Amino acid sequence: MSRESGRFTVLHVSDVHATDDCSLYGAVDGLERLERVGEYARATGITPEAVIITGDLVQRGNPGAYPAVAAACRALSEAVAAPVLTVLGNHDDPLASRVLPGHETSHRGVSLVDGMRIVRLDSRTGALGGEQLDWLADVLGEPAPTGTIVALHHAPLGSPLPTLSRQGLADAEQFLAVLSGSDTRAVLAGHFHHSLAATAAGIPVLVGPSLAYHQVMDAGPDHVAGHDAPAFSLVQFTSLGVSAAEVSLSAHEPLFNEPVRSPPSLPRIPSVSPLTTTLHSTESQ
């Protein structure tokens, strides 16, 4: 946990695309994959401060899936002993999604977790709009103890893929202008179904991969295709900055599996002239 390690850890999940029959494209069970995120955290000993799911919780046209998604979010929260915070994406239904925790009265909100402020925004239309941007500016008017994470579905930039290059937030410039000068440490987003790390107006933007499918990155300029390769991101905030690593849920046979060996202790080397220093290194195979 952050108070013990100095790290604030987020499991960044996106684009679950759950369906009424738990079988997207006849193969993908988004609810089962949410459960596997919790199993991964427990198996690896990761103790996140929060889980943030950045939209498209349900596949368009499947409003009946929301109660099951709500239950899965509660189960995931219990499994990792941390809050699960969600935002809506362009596939999500603004009425049926009211059953989700934290969406009963509004699809935006603010949570303070161990000093970190997490702001959830509603970009399901592809834009935030003036009223929501004004609300965000008011929220960011006062800094949080350890900074702010802003979560929404549409990133304030486009994907490098030609088919998704115009799929970013429509009012990105206005959004970034609101963030400018604030204590925002990162923007977490989804929608692209591939991970992306970038900066926009000097602010880190981390786009998470999808639990449903991963973009086929060489599908061509006129096609969109998906691999069955579910993944999420492990995001960590420290006093030095923010880092993100993609975690695959696909089963792969390891090439090797060896115990980690601590490096041997080296004797303290006295200060000498760089011209006469001999460097020694040890490697563990």
C-alpha positions in Angstrom: 0.0 0.0 0.0 1.1 3.6 -0.6 1.6 4.4 3.0 4.1 1.6 3.4 5.9 1.6 0.1 5.6 5.2 -1.1 3.8 4.1 -4.2 0.2 4.7 -5.1 -0.9 1.7 -7.3 -3.8 1.6 -9.7 -5.1 -1.4 -11.6 -6.2 0.4 -14.8 -8.9 -1.7 -16.6 -10.8 -0.7 -19.7 -13.3 -1.7 -22.3 -14.8 -4.8 -20.7 -17.7 -5.0 -23.2 -19.8 -7.3 -21.1 -22.9 -8.8 -22.8 -26.2 -10.3 -21.6 -25.1 -13.8 -22.6 -21.5 -13.4 -21.5 -20.3 -14.2 -25.0 -19.0 -11.2 -27.0 -18.2 -12.3 -30.5 -19.1 -15.8 -29.3 -16.0 -16.0 -27.2 -15.4 -13.2 -24.7 -16.9 -13.2 -21.2 -16.1 -9.8 -19.8 -17.4 -10.7 -16.3 -15.0 -13.7 -16.0 -12.1 -11.5 -17.1 -12.9 -8.9 -14.4 -12.7 -11.8 -11.9 -9.3 -12.8 -13.4 -8.0 -9.3 -12.7 -8.7 -9.8 -9.0 -7.1 -13.3 -9.1 -4.0 -11.8 -10.7 -3.6 -9.2 -7.9 -4.0 -11.8 -5.2 -1.6 -14.3 -6.8 1.1 -11.7 -7.3 0.6 -10.0 -3.9 -0.2 -6.6 -5.5 -2.2 -4.4 -3.1 -3.6 -1.6 -5.2 -5.0 1.6 -3.7 -7.7 1.7 -6.4 -9.1 0.0 -9.5 -10.1 2.4 -12.3 -12.2 1.1 -15.2 -12.2 3.6 -18.1 -15.4 2.9 -19.9 -17.3 0.6 -22.2 -18.3 -1.6 -19.4 -21.1 -3.1 -21.5 -21.3 -3.8 -25.2 -23.8 -1.5 -26.9 -27.3 -3.0 -26.9 -26.9 -5.1 -23.8 -28.4 -3.0 -21.0 -29.4 -6.2 -19.1 -25.7 -6.8 -18.3 -25.3 -3.9 -15.9 -26.5 -5.6 -12.8 -24.0 -8.4 -13.3 -21.3 -5.8 -14.0 -22.2 -4.0 -10.8 -21.9 -7.3 -8.9 -18.5 -8.1 -10.6 -17.2 -4.6 -9.6 -18.2 -5.2 -6.0 -16.6 -8.6 -6.0 -13.4 -7.2 -7.5 -13.4 -4.5 -4.8 -13.6 -7.1 -2.1 -10.9 -9.3 -3.8 -8.3 -6.5 -3.9 -9.5 -4.6 -0.8 -9.7 -1.4 -2.7 -12.4 0.8 -4.3 -13.4 0.1 -7.9 -14.2 3.3 -9.7 -15.8 3.4 -13.2 -16.6 5.8 -16.0 -18.9 5.4 -19.0 -17.8 4.9 -22.6 -19.5 5.4 -25.9 -21.1 1.9 -25.7 -22.6 2.5 -22.2 -26.3 3.3 -21.6 -26.7 6.3 -19.3 -29.9 5.0 -17.8 -29.3 1.3 -17.4 -25.8 2.1 -15.9 -27.4 3.8 -12.9 -27.2 0.5 -11.1 -23.4 0.7 -11.1 -21.7 1.7 -7.8 -21.1 5.5 -7.9 -23.5 6.1 -10.8 -26.8 6.3 -8.9 -27.2 10.1 -9.3 -24.3 11.2 -11.6 -21.9 9.7 -14.1 -19.1 11.9 -12.8 -17.6 12.2 -9.4 -14.6 12.7 -7.1 -13.0 10.2 -4.7 -10.2 10.8 -2.3 -8.1 7.7 -1.7 -5.0 7.9 0.6 -4.6 11.5 -0.3 -4.9 11.0 -4.1 -7.9 12.6 -5.7 -9.5 10.6 -8.5 -11.9 12.5 -10.7 -14.3 10.6 -12.9 -15.6 12.2 -16.1 -18.4 11.3 -18.5 -17.2 11.4 -22.1 -19.6 8.8 -23.6 -20.8 11.3 -26.2 -17.2 11.8 -27.3 -16.9 15.2 -25.6 -17.1 16.6 -22.1 -19.0 19.9 -22.9 -18.8 23.3 -21.3 -20.9 22.5 -18.1 -18.7 19.5 -17.2 -15.5 21.4 -17.9 -16.6 24.2 -15.6 -17.4 21.6 -12.9 -13.9 20.1 -13.4 -12.3 23.5 -13.1 -14.0 24.1 -9.8 -12.9 20.7 -8.5 -9.3 21.3 -9.5 -9.3 24.8 -8.0 -8.0 23.4 -4.7 -5.0 20.9 -4.8 -5.3 17.5 -3.3 -2.8 16.2 -0.7 -0.9 14.1 -3.2 -2.3 15.2 -6.5 -5.1 14.2 -8.9 -5.8 11.4 -11.4 -8.4 12.2 -14.0 -10.2 9.2 -15.6 -12.4 9.3 -18.7 -13.1 7.1 -21.7 -11.8 9.2 -24.6 -8.1 10.2 -24.5 -7.3 13.9 -25.3 -5.4 12.7 -28.4 -5.8 10.3 -31.2 -4.4 6.8 -31.7 -1.4 6.3 -34.1 -3.6 3.8 -36.0 -5.2 5.5 -39.1 -8.6 4.1 -38.3 -8.5 5.6 -34.8 -6.6 8.8 -35.4 -9.7 10.9 -35.0 -11.2 8.9 -32.1 -9.9 11.0 -29.3 -11.8 13.5 -27.1 -13.6 16.1 -29.4 -12.9 19.0 -27.0 -9.4 17.9 -26.0 -7.9 21.4 -26.2 -10.5 22.8 -23.8 -10.0 19.9 -21.5 -6.2 20.3 -21.4 -6.6 24.0 -20.8 -8.6 23.2 -17.6 -5.9 20.8 -16.5 -3.1 23.2 -17.1 -1.5 24.5 -13.9 -3.5 22.0 -11.8 -2.2 19.2 -9.6 -3.2 16.6 -12.3 -0.6 13.8 -12.3 -2.0 11.7 -15.1 -5.0 11.2 -17.3 -6.2 7.6 -17.6 -8.3 6.7 -20.6 -9.4 3.8 -22.8 -11.4 3.4 -26.1 -8.5 2.5 -28.4 -8.2 -1.2 -27.3 -4.4 -0.8 -27.3 -2.1 0.7 -24.7 -0.6 4.1 -25.3 1.6 6.3 -23.2 1.9 10.0 -24.3 2.1 13.5 -23.0 -0.4 16.2 -23.9 0.2 19.7 -22.8 2.9 18.3 -20.5 0.5 15.9 -18.7 1.0 12.1 -18.9 -1.8 10.4 -20.7 -2.1 6.6 -20.2 -4.5 4.7 -22.4 -5.2 1.2 -21.1 -5.5 -1.9 -23.1 -8.9 -3.8 -23.3 -10.2 -6.7 -21.4 -12.4 -7.6 -24.4 -9.9 -7.6 -27.4 -6.7 -6.0 -28.5 -6.5 -4.1 -31.8 -4.7 -5.9 -34.7 -2.1 -3.2 -35.2 -1.4 -4.1 -38.8 -5.0 -4.6 -40.0 -4.5 -1.8 -42.6 -5.7 1.7 -43.1 -9.3 0.7 -43.8 -10.0 -2.1 -41.4 -10.5 -2.6 -37.6 -9.8 -6.1 -36.3 -9.3 -7.6 -32.8 -7.1 -10.2 -31.2 -8.5 -12.2 -28.3 -5.7 -10.9 -26.0 -7.1 -9.4 -22.8 -4.9 -7.1 -20.8 -5.0 -4.3 -18.2 -2.3 -1.9 -16.9 -0.5 -1.7 -13.6 0.0 2.1 -12.9 2.2 3.4 -10.1 2.6 6.9 -8.8 5.7 7.8 -6.8 7.4 11.1 -5.8 9.4 10.8 -8.9 6.5 10.4 -11.4 4.2 7.8 -12.9 4.9 4.5 -14.7 2.6 2.0 -16.4 3.1 -1.6 -17.4 0.7 -3.7 -19.5 -0.3 -7.0 -17.9 -1.6 -9.8 -20.2 -4.3 -12.2 -19.1 -3.5 -14.5 -22.0 -2.0 -17.9 -21.1 1.5 -18.3 -22.5 4.0 -21.1 -21.9 7.1 -19.5 -20.3 10.5 -19.9 -22.0 12.1 -20.1 -18.6 11.2 -19.9 -14.9 14.0 -19.3 -12.4 14.1 -18.0 -8.8 15.3 -14.4 -8.4 18.7 -14.2 -6.9 19.9 -11.3 -4.9 23.1 -9.7 -6.3 26.2 -10.3 -4.1 27.2 -7.5 -1.8 30.1 -5.4 -3.3 32.8 -3.9 -1.2 32.7 -0.1 -0.8 35.1 1.4 -3.4 37.1 4.5 -2.3 36.9 7.6 -4.3 39.6 7.7 -6.9 40.3 9.6 -10.1 38.0 8.5 -13.0 41.1 8.0 -15.2 42.4 5.2 -12.9 39.1 3.5 -11.9 38.6 -0.1 -12.9 34.9 -1.1 -13.2 33.7 -4.6 -12.1 30.3 -6.0 -12.8 28.5 -9.2 -11.8 25.8 -10.8 -13.7 23.3 -13.5 -12.6 22.2 -15.9 -15.3 
